Amino acid sequence: MEPILVFGIPVDFILFALTLLGVALFHHKTFQVALAGLAAIIVYKLIFTGFKHGAGVAGLGHHMAHEWVTLANLFLLLMGFALLSRHFEESRIPDVMPALLPDDWKGGVVLLVLVFVLSSFLDNIAAALIGGTVARHVFQGKVHIGYLAAIVAASNAGGSGSVVGDTTTTMMWIAGVSPLAVVEAYVAAVVAMLVFAVPGSIQQQRYSPIQKDASKGPKIDPTRVCIVAAILIAALAANIIANLKFPALLDAVPVLGIAVWAVILLTAGWRAPDWKVMPETFKGTMFLLALVTAASLMPVEKLPAASWPTALGLGFVSAVFDNIPLTALALKQGGYDWGYLAYAVGFGGSMIWFGSSAGVALSNMYPEAKSVGRWVSQGWPVAVAYVVGFFVMLAVLGWNPDTPH
């Protein structure tokens, strides 16, 4: 059925916008607001418009059958990487980091660079959580929201130019986009990193200076270090092998999530995971899944004509709208310069805490970050960095679009 319009806007979008507004205004009740918004959208579509794959409950079932792999992967990764971050923290590696980082604001910059590099070959959720864990130790438990935004931005920037660093770039790889076309995104990502890393680190240094002396004689737990490495290697190997050898499997099975949990469970007898983090992580994870599901229900059948202004705009849209369906539509449409799209949909979500899975994961660790107003006002260098990076890339490389499919 055709969507019902109010002043030219589909009611679906109005309900989604009200949900996002509720999340922004009631940041202590984000989980409940997201579930209520999703329920309202589903009830509306059941009664009035139906779904992409049919009307009624059957149409909803077909839609969820199409989306379940994405949702299952997000669920398993967010829950699994929360346990990974606790293994990493209890390995006591973060306790020795103050001795390795510079004593002033440059220490914050070095940590952000580390997150950037890690996310180029690891999942950006894992990179952000590792960065957040180290930050909690080196800044004595007091991490500025502006610096949390910088950690998320570093994780998303690092993954934007790598076909194994982000779900959206992996989707491009599967669709036949050359990894060399995606790696161009690093021109913008590196510039953006230079723009937001310094002010974010100075904010943090003023808020809570870096700890100057490491804990006396910290004894690293090599067993937990091995478990962390095994989980990360399993995720990386599963991603690469599935994409190269069994690409169809990625649409049928949540490969990455299963790989992560297989290692977690197999090593549980070696060192027990910290299961106490699961209840709060579960709420944060279900919040993100509710927003992703609501976004997938929106009647977005096409994007504006492919151009660099469209790509720039998609970055801002990605801050409030799931970047996976946006990327799928762009791939179907064609005509983009894929490096720009990779940067826009990968980095753009950093501008709001729930705009990327890395942001939601880090906000589960730091609940005080679940405020859109504080994230935007204190993490303003991220938005500035996005725009500066985009236009530097445009000036250096120009716009060289692929031919439409």
LINMOTA-V711892 format. One record per helix or strand of 2 or more residues. SS is the DSSP state (hx for helix, st for strand). FROM is the first residue (numbers start at 1). TO is the last residue. Records with the same first field share a line. If there is no record, write none. Layout:
# LINMOTA-V711892
SS: FROM-TO / FROM-TO
This chain:
# LINMOTA-V711892
st: 5-6 / 9-10
hx: 11-25 / 30-49 / 56-90 / 93-100 / 105-119 / 124-138 / 145-160 / 167-174 / 179-183 / 185-207 / 222-245 / 247-251 / 255-266 / 275-296 / 308-317 / 323-333 / 338-351 / 357-365 / 367-369 / 372-378 / 380-397
